[in-house]
Amino acid sequence: MHRVSRTACIILLALLVGMTCGCTTQSPTLQGGDIKGPLVPARDLGTTEISNYEGKPLNDFKALPDNSVRGPQSVDLASYRLVIDEAVRSPQHLTYAEVLSHTHYQKLITLHCVEGWSATGLFEGVLMKDLLAQAGPLPSAVTVIFHGQDDYTTSLPLATVLERNMLLAYRVNNGDLVARNGYPFQLAAEDKLGYKWCKWVVRIELSTDPDFKGFWERQGYGNDAEVNPSP
């Protein structure tokens, strides 16, 4: 009887881990390790999605588990506006085309899930640095809070977003994001665990609160979420 109860507890714990980490317990077997490439201006790679880039294998991001809180979101581009507001000099309400009017960059980045799997893709997007410069963060701004269409929130220090040249991505592996992957925009939060990679980004809030906690962070997940923390 005790052996049965112990087994049931283990199964329940595994299910809870899968739910709370934002990854399913049926995650595919993906490549491990951390693959990175330089940040470069986007170049034309043809008209089809790619599965290999400069000799490095890429994962099919459309086949990854749906780890969102409310399921894939549908965003209407005709009415879409990316809001950048709060601790800024010039609040922005940008159309999809206005976001993409900034210089496009590409970078090979590995997304790491807290469950232990990883997936590598060639992400293309615009620099968060350029978008934030357009809004003009106030000197008191220390945190960037990302809001998804599904009301999901997560945050990163402003200094980290700028220093790491993070991308607001609209393509992966030479194909536009699909709803499952965060269309029209997903934050490519390089070197941060997957729950920092906000999908369906509709608002970027500059905050003076250094201790803001987003959805999973309020459930007990670390606010730092560094993949390879310093000793």
C-alpha positions in Angstrom: 0.0 0.0 0.0 2.8 2.4 0.9 4.6 1.5 -2.3 1.5 2.3 -4.4 1.1 5.7 -2.6 4.7 6.5 -3.1 4.4 5.8 -6.9 1.2 7.9 -7.1 3.0 10.8 -5.4 5.9 10.6 -7.8 3.5 10.6 -10.8 1.7 13.6 -9.4 4.9 15.5 -8.7 6.0 14.9 -12.3 2.8 16.3 -13.7 3.0 19.3 -11.4 6.5 20.0 -12.5 5.4 19.8 -16.2 2.6 22.2 -15.5 4.4 24.8 -13.4 7.6 25.0 -15.5 5.6 25.8 -18.7 6.8 22.6 -20.4 4.8 19.4 -20.9 5.9 16.1 -19.5 5.7 14.8 -23.1 8.4 17.1 -24.4 10.2 15.7 -27.4 13.8 14.6 -27.2 15.7 17.6 -28.4 19.4 18.5 -28.7 21.2 19.6 -25.5 23.9 22.0 -25.1 24.0 25.7 -25.8 24.5 26.8 -29.4 25.0 30.5 -30.2 26.0 32.6 -33.1 26.9 36.3 -33.6 24.3 39.0 -33.9 24.3 40.0 -37.6 22.1 42.1 -39.9 19.5 39.9 -41.4 20.3 38.5 -44.8 18.2 36.9 -47.4 18.1 33.1 -46.9 15.6 32.3 -49.6 11.9 31.6 -49.4 11.8 28.4 -47.4 12.3 27.5 -43.8 15.7 26.0 -42.9 16.7 23.1 -40.7 20.4 23.8 -40.7 22.4 27.0 -40.4 26.1 27.3 -41.1 26.5 23.6 -40.3 24.5 23.6 -37.1 21.2 21.7 -36.9 18.0 23.6 -36.0 14.9 22.5 -34.2 11.4 22.8 -35.7 9.8 25.3 -33.3 6.4 24.6 -34.6 6.7 21.1 -33.2 7.7 22.1 -29.7 5.2 21.5 -26.9 2.6 24.2 -26.3 3.8 25.6 -23.0 1.5 28.6 -22.8 -0.9 29.3 -19.9 -4.0 29.8 -22.0 -3.1 28.1 -25.3 -1.9 29.7 -28.6 -3.3 33.2 -29.1 -4.8 34.7 -32.2 -3.6 38.3 -32.9 -5.3 40.5 -35.5 -2.6 42.4 -37.3 -5.0 45.0 -38.6 -5.7 46.2 -35.0 -2.4 45.2 -33.4 -0.4 47.8 -31.6 2.8 47.2 -29.6 2.5 49.5 -26.6 5.7 50.8 -24.9 4.8 52.9 -21.9 5.0 53.8 -18.2 8.5 55.1 -17.3 9.3 56.5 -20.7 9.5 60.0 -22.2 7.5 59.1 -25.3 4.9 56.3 -25.1 4.6 54.3 -28.3 1.7 52.5 -30.0 3.3 50.8 -32.9 1.8 48.9 -35.7 3.4 45.7 -36.9 4.9 47.5 -39.8 6.3 50.3 -37.6 8.0 47.7 -35.3 9.6 46.1 -38.4 10.7 49.5 -39.7 13.8 49.1 -37.5 16.9 47.3 -38.7 16.4 43.5 -38.7 19.0 41.2 -37.2 19.6 37.5 -37.0 21.1 35.3 -34.3 21.5 31.7 -33.6 20.1 31.1 -30.1 19.2 28.1 -27.9 16.0 28.2 -25.8 16.4 26.2 -22.6 13.4 24.8 -20.7 13.5 24.3 -17.0 12.4 20.7 -17.6 15.9 20.1 -19.1 15.4 20.1 -22.8 16.6 22.7 -25.3 15.9 23.9 -28.8 18.0 25.9 -31.2 16.8 28.3 -33.8 17.9 31.1 -36.1 15.9 34.0 -34.7 15.2 37.2 -36.7 13.8 40.4 -35.3 14.5 43.9 -34.2 16.7 45.0 -31.3 14.9 45.8 -28.0 17.5 48.5 -27.7 16.2 50.3 -30.8 12.5 50.0 -29.7 13.3 51.3 -26.2 15.4 54.1 -27.5 12.4 55.2 -29.5 10.3 55.5 -26.3 13.1 57.0 -24.2 13.3 55.2 -20.9 13.4 57.6 -17.9 16.5 57.5 -15.7 14.3 55.9 -13.0 13.4 52.9 -15.2 15.2 49.7 -14.1 12.9 46.9 -15.2 11.3 45.8 -18.5 8.0 44.1 -18.1 6.7 42.1 -21.0 2.9 41.5 -21.4 1.5 38.8 -23.7 -1.9 38.7 -25.5 -2.9 36.0 -23.0 -2.2 38.4 -20.0 1.1 36.5 -19.3 3.8 38.7 -17.7 7.5 38.3 -17.1 10.3 40.8 -16.6 14.0 41.4 -17.0 16.4 44.1 -15.8 16.6 46.9 -18.3 20.4 46.7 -18.2 20.3 43.0 -19.1 18.0 43.6 -22.1 20.3 46.3 -23.4 23.6 44.7 -22.7 22.7 41.4 -24.3 21.2 43.0 -27.4 18.0 41.0 -27.0 15.7 40.6 -30.0 12.0 41.0 -30.3 11.7 38.2 -32.8 9.2 37.8 -35.6 10.8 34.9 -37.5 12.6 31.7 -36.6 14.5 29.4 -39.0 13.7 31.7 -42.0 9.9 31.5 -41.5 7.5 33.9 -39.9 6.3 32.9 -36.4 3.0 31.0 -36.2 0.4 31.4 -33.5 1.9 28.5 -31.6 5.3 30.3 -31.4 4.1 33.7 -30.4 3.1 35.5 -33.6 3.5 38.3 -34.2 6.4 38.8 -31.7 8.2 36.7 -29.2 11.0 37.9 -26.9 14.2 35.9 -27.6 15.5 36.1 -24.1 19.0 34.8 -24.7 20.6 32.9 -21.8 17.3 33.1 -19.8 15.1 30.1 -19.1 12.0 29.6 -21.3 9.5 31.3 -19.0 11.2 34.6 -19.8 10.6 34.2 -23.5 7.2 36.0 -23.6 5.0 35.2 -26.6 2.4 37.3 -28.4 4.0 40.5 -27.0 1.5 43.3 -27.0 3.0 45.6 -24.3 6.5 46.5 -23.1 6.3 48.3 -19.8 9.2 50.2 -18.3 9.1 50.0 -14.6 10.8 51.6 -11.6 10.2 48.4 -9.5 13.4 46.2 -9.4 11.5 43.4 -7.7 8.5 42.9 -10.1 7.5 39.3 -10.5 5.6 37.9 -13.4 3.3 34.9 -13.7 5.6 32.0 -13.0 7.8 34.0 -10.8 4.9 34.6 -8.5 4.5 30.8 -8.4 8.0 30.5 -7.0 10.3 30.4 -10.0 13.4 32.5 -9.8 13.3 36.0 -11.1 16.8 35.7 -12.5 16.2 32.6 -14.6 19.9 32.6 -15.8 20.7 29.5 -17.8 24.4 29.5 -16.6 24.5 31.5 -13.4 27.9 32.7 -12.2 29.4 30.8 -9.3 
